[in-house]
Amino acid sequence: QLQASGGGLVQAGGSLRLSCAVAGTAVRLNTMGWSRQAPGKERESLATITSGGGTDYADSVKGRFTISKDNGENMIYLKMDSLKPEDTGIYYCGCLSRQVWGQGTQVTVSS
């Protein structure tokens, strides 16, 4: 079970930090990630973090978003800086190793 939180309304150029509480899956053992569903667009993978802490990002967010995790708390995070209106969407956290995704959190970036 995964529950994302931390979304909201922010002005362009601002920052948000999303959190994802994970239950039933150990983040230290799995590849975890964040994806986004923007209005009228296909779901997009944004960032992944492996069991060893290796990270990868979509070109659209590289240099602006940072994925991290806390193995002890079994949490994953997405720090989003320099937000743009096109970052608006529903953000989901998931366990890529098991292809399980939780409910999303809405992020709206105003211009």
Summary of the structure (lengths in Angstrom):
residues: 111
radius of gyration: 12.9
end to end distance: 33.9
largest distance: 39.3
contacts: 344
relative contact order: 0.34
helix: 5%
strand: 52%
